[in-house]
Amino acid sequence: LKVCGRLVALTADSAQVDAALGLWQAASTLGRPDDARKGLEHARRKQPEERRLVDALAALYEATGARRELAGIWLELAEGTE
C-alpha cells in the first residue's frame, strides 16, 4: 500500500490514475479500504475528469460509511447529466 500511495504522489496523468486504482484495489482486497482514501482523493483533484477515479471514490465512501462524501459525488454526477 505504501508503494502505491507513493506512486500516486509522484506520477501524473494516466500513470497516476493507474497507481490510484491499484492502491484502491490493494486496500479493498486487504479489507482496509480507508487506506486508499488519501491517494484516491489526491488523484481525483489532479484528474477531475477521470470517471474511474469517481467510481472508485464512490465505492470507497460507500464501503467506509462516508455518507456526506458519497452524497457529494452523487450530486456532482447528477449535475453532469442532462
Secondary structure by P-SEA (a helix, b strand, c coil): caaaaaaaacccaaaaaaaaaaaaaaaaaacccccaaaaaaaaaaaccccaaaaaaaaaaaaaacaaaaaaaaaaaaaaacc
